[in-house]
């Protein structure tokens, strides 16, 4: 499908379900911490041999940084859209299956704030 070339901005994020995306999302959920490749492999159940290569690719994109053996998210590299995408996904996963997730019409009885404000 063709896109408007001037307004098209491809995502800098790795594709969903990839090792890169798993690592990046884990680091984004823990921005103040640094992890060794071994810790990431253990926590995310990714083969140890894949973690180092994946971290290298993420570093080339400017998405992660490291000091010695420890790797962390590169907060400065994120624009608002990328940070929002990762943050919203993390929140959605955290609350998956709760009352609001399993009851899509939970807000049907709420009044419309905009309508009330315009009536005053």
Helices and strands as residue ranges (DSSP letters): H 19-29, H 37-44, H 48-60, E 64-67, E 70-73, G 75-77, H 80-94, H 99-102, H 113-119
